[in-house]
Amino acid sequence: MKFLVTNDDGIDAEGLQALTEAAAGLGEIVCVAPVEAHSGCSHRVTTDQPLRVVQRAPDRWAVEGTPADCVRVGLARIVPEADWILSGLNQGGNLGADVHISGTVAAVREGVLHGKPGIALSQYRKRGQDFVWHWAIRWMTPLLADLVKRPWQPGTYWNVNLPHLPSGEPEPRVVVCPLDNNPLPLSFREQDGAYHYDGKYHQRVRRPGSDVDVCFSGHIAVSQISVY
């Protein structure tokens, strides 16, 4: 198989390297990723100005655009024969309502619109703690192998969120679960004549059995999402 791999943290992000390593045994990897981070850009695309693309290696392209731009350019010009779109590994969770905001998820959604199956992957992080990329690679490797073997339902994609576990905790279970449909907290403080968002992601509502609840409980949340 051939994979178009992208992200929204930028082509030099450690999470992209982790995802590339986890998927390496499944087939050919072609990275088409943004030059800069575009976290929270959702499904924005560029149609009113040129997109500069630089080839950094035989299988690595940097695009001065959004994650969705990367998939569009990738499928149109660089790797039209891609079998799958992989996006991530995002530095932070993309749970519940986050999927509507996330550039990571939008990249995979763009692929689905063009008839390509995809998987968006994110690493939830607890406040004040570092990412442990080698754990993420260990968890993603068998999970990716499993998901790409499953029959694809056109119009759908997988959204995966890895938990952030302290050292010594048991290995997480993979739990297929629905998205939490609760909105992000509405909380703003007023300062210097402007409003600053201060909602606490870690204290968001957790519907039992949903992706937020599963990931916050220390397990790998896997949700199948329809674009229609």
PLY file of the C-alpha trace (Angstrom):
ply
format ascii 1.0
element vertex 228
property float x
property float y
property float z
element edge 227
property int vertex1
property int vertex2
end_header
0.00 0.00 0.00
0.99 3.62 -0.44
0.31 6.21 2.27
0.08 9.98 1.99
1.12 11.17 5.45
0.52 14.70 6.72
-0.17 16.65 9.93
-1.05 20.10 11.26
1.99 20.63 13.52
4.41 21.11 10.63
6.73 18.88 8.63
9.47 18.95 11.29
7.18 17.90 14.16
8.17 14.91 16.29
4.67 13.51 16.05
4.90 13.24 12.27
8.14 11.30 12.64
6.50 9.00 15.18
3.59 8.28 12.83
5.95 7.65 9.93
7.88 5.12 12.01
4.70 3.38 13.14
3.40 3.04 9.57
6.73 2.15 7.95
6.08 -1.59 7.91
2.74 -1.26 6.13
3.90 0.10 2.79
5.40 3.12 1.04
5.27 6.42 2.95
5.13 9.80 1.19
5.04 12.81 3.52
3.26 15.92 2.24
3.06 18.23 5.24
2.80 21.95 6.04
5.92 24.05 6.42
4.47 25.61 9.58
2.00 24.57 12.27
-1.68 25.10 11.53
-3.31 23.77 14.68
-6.98 24.67 14.90
-7.26 25.72 11.25
-10.06 23.21 10.61
-10.77 22.57 6.91
-9.42 25.81 5.50
-8.01 25.52 1.97
-6.10 27.94 -0.25
-7.68 28.83 -3.61
-6.82 32.51 -4.07
-3.02 32.36 -4.11
-0.21 30.01 -5.17
0.95 27.17 -2.95
4.73 26.87 -2.84
5.88 23.25 -2.57
9.46 22.21 -1.83
10.76 18.65 -2.15
13.04 17.95 0.82
13.75 14.29 0.05
12.55 11.69 -2.48
9.50 10.95 -0.31
9.12 14.22 1.60
7.40 17.43 0.47
6.83 20.68 2.40
3.80 22.78 1.46
3.22 26.42 2.38
-0.42 25.74 3.11
-2.86 24.03 5.45
-3.20 20.29 6.14
-6.18 20.10 3.76
-4.08 21.91 1.13
-1.40 19.25 1.58
-3.85 16.46 0.82
-5.29 18.31 -2.17
-1.87 19.01 -3.68
-0.66 15.54 -2.73
-3.51 13.75 -4.48
-3.48 16.06 -7.48
0.25 16.23 -8.16
2.55 14.24 -5.88
1.00 10.91 -4.93
-2.36 10.49 -6.74
-2.03 6.73 -6.38
-2.14 6.92 -2.55
-4.27 4.19 -1.00
-4.65 5.83 2.43
-4.35 9.23 4.10
-2.72 9.27 7.53
-2.62 12.47 9.57
-0.79 13.12 12.84
0.47 12.31 15.28
-1.04 15.50 16.65
0.54 17.06 19.72
-2.66 17.20 21.77
-6.02 15.48 21.75
-8.66 15.77 19.05
-11.66 14.46 20.94
-15.38 15.06 20.53
-16.08 18.57 19.26
-12.37 19.01 18.47
-12.85 17.16 15.17
-14.67 20.21 13.76
-11.72 22.49 14.63
-8.73 20.24 14.00
-6.47 20.60 10.98
-5.25 17.05 11.65
-8.75 15.66 11.21
-9.57 17.95 8.27
-6.69 16.47 6.28
-8.20 13.00 6.52
-11.70 14.34 5.86
-10.42 15.98 2.65
-9.07 12.62 1.55
-12.42 10.93 2.19
-14.12 13.49 -0.05
-11.82 12.29 -2.83
-12.53 8.62 -2.21
-9.53 7.81 -0.01
-9.82 6.10 3.39
-7.96 7.73 6.23
-6.94 7.75 9.87
-6.39 10.86 12.01
-4.21 10.23 15.06
-3.65 12.45 18.09
-1.74 12.21 21.36
-3.61 13.66 24.33
-1.32 15.41 26.80
-1.87 16.08 30.47
-0.94 19.55 31.61
2.74 19.98 32.50
3.85 16.57 31.24
6.00 15.67 28.24
5.12 13.48 25.30
6.63 9.98 25.24
6.94 9.32 21.54
8.33 5.78 21.73
5.22 4.71 23.65
3.04 6.28 20.97
4.92 4.40 18.25
4.47 1.13 20.13
0.73 1.70 20.47
0.15 2.95 16.92
2.03 0.20 15.10
-0.42 -2.69 15.71
-3.43 -0.36 15.67
-2.63 0.97 12.21
-2.03 -2.56 10.93
-5.47 -3.55 12.20
-7.41 -0.54 10.90
-6.04 -0.63 7.35
-7.12 -4.27 7.05
-10.72 -3.52 7.92
-13.25 -3.08 5.09
-13.65 0.62 4.39
-17.07 2.22 4.42
-16.91 5.07 1.86
-17.63 8.44 3.43
-16.08 7.50 6.77
-12.74 7.83 8.50
-11.12 6.78 11.77
-10.24 9.23 14.53
-7.73 7.89 17.07
-6.69 9.47 20.38
-3.86 8.03 22.46
-3.93 8.52 26.25
-1.21 10.18 28.29
-0.14 7.65 30.90
2.32 7.97 33.77
5.25 5.56 33.86
4.36 2.14 35.24
0.69 2.17 34.20
-0.73 -0.91 32.43
-0.80 -0.86 28.63
-3.92 0.89 27.32
-6.77 -1.02 25.71
-8.11 -0.09 22.27
-11.75 0.93 22.64
-14.00 1.64 19.66
-16.36 4.34 20.88
-18.60 7.22 19.72
-17.61 10.88 19.74
-18.67 12.92 22.75
-21.20 15.44 21.43
-20.68 17.98 24.24
-19.23 21.37 23.23
-15.97 22.71 24.56
-16.35 24.82 27.74
-17.52 28.41 27.21
-15.25 30.38 29.50
-13.56 33.74 28.80
-11.82 36.24 31.04
-11.82 39.94 30.26
-8.45 41.65 30.22
-7.26 44.92 28.66
-10.50 45.37 26.77
-10.43 41.91 25.18
-11.75 38.43 25.95
-9.26 35.60 26.48
-10.41 32.00 26.31
-9.63 30.19 29.56
-11.73 27.04 29.28
-9.99 24.03 30.83
-9.70 21.22 28.29
-8.94 18.68 31.00
-12.19 19.50 32.81
-14.52 19.20 29.82
-17.72 17.17 30.15
-17.20 13.42 29.76
-20.15 11.39 28.51
-19.63 7.84 29.79
-18.32 5.52 27.09
-17.50 8.35 24.66
-14.08 9.09 23.17
-13.38 11.81 25.75
-14.19 9.44 28.61
-12.18 6.55 27.13
-9.05 8.62 26.47
-9.19 10.49 29.79
-9.54 7.09 31.49
-6.22 5.94 30.06
-7.23 3.97 26.97
-6.95 4.41 23.19
-10.14 5.91 21.81
-11.01 4.89 18.24
-14.06 6.45 16.60
-15.48 5.96 13.13
-16.86 9.23 11.77
-18.99 9.93 8.70
-18.45 13.05 6.62
-22.10 13.06 5.47
0 1
1 2
2 3
3 4
4 5
5 6
6 7
7 8
8 9
9 10
10 11
11 12
12 13
13 14
14 15
15 16
16 17
17 18
18 19
19 20
20 21
21 22
22 23
23 24
24 25
25 26
26 27
27 28
28 29
29 30
30 31
31 32
32 33
33 34
34 35
35 36
36 37
37 38
38 39
39 40
40 41
41 42
42 43
43 44
44 45
45 46
46 47
47 48
48 49
49 50
50 51
51 52
52 53
53 54
54 55
55 56
56 57
57 58
58 59
59 60
60 61
61 62
62 63
63 64
64 65
65 66
66 67
67 68
68 69
69 70
70 71
71 72
72 73
73 74
74 75
75 76
76 77
77 78
78 79
79 80
80 81
81 82
82 83
83 84
84 85
85 86
86 87
87 88
88 89
89 90
90 91
91 92
92 93
93 94
94 95
95 96
96 97
97 98
98 99
99 100
100 101
101 102
102 103
103 104
104 105
105 106
106 107
107 108
108 109
109 110
110 111
111 112
112 113
113 114
114 115
115 116
116 117
117 118
118 119
119 120
120 121
121 122
122 123
123 124
124 125
125 126
126 127
127 128
128 129
129 130
130 131
131 132
132 133
133 134
134 135
135 136
136 137
137 138
138 139
139 140
140 141
141 142
142 143
143 144
144 145
145 146
146 147
147 148
148 149
149 150
150 151
151 152
152 153
153 154
154 155
155 156
156 157
157 158
158 159
159 160
160 161
161 162
162 163
163 164
164 165
165 166
166 167
167 168
168 169
169 170
170 171
171 172
172 173
173 174
174 175
175 176
176 177
177 178
178 179
179 180
180 181
181 182
182 183
183 184
184 185
185 186
186 187
187 188
188 189
189 190
190 191
191 192
192 193
193 194
194 195
195 196
196 197
197 198
198 199
199 200
200 201
201 202
202 203
203 204
204 205
205 206
206 207
207 208
208 209
209 210
210 211
211 212
212 213
213 214
214 215
215 216
216 217
217 218
218 219
219 220
220 221
221 222
222 223
223 224
224 225
225 226
226 227
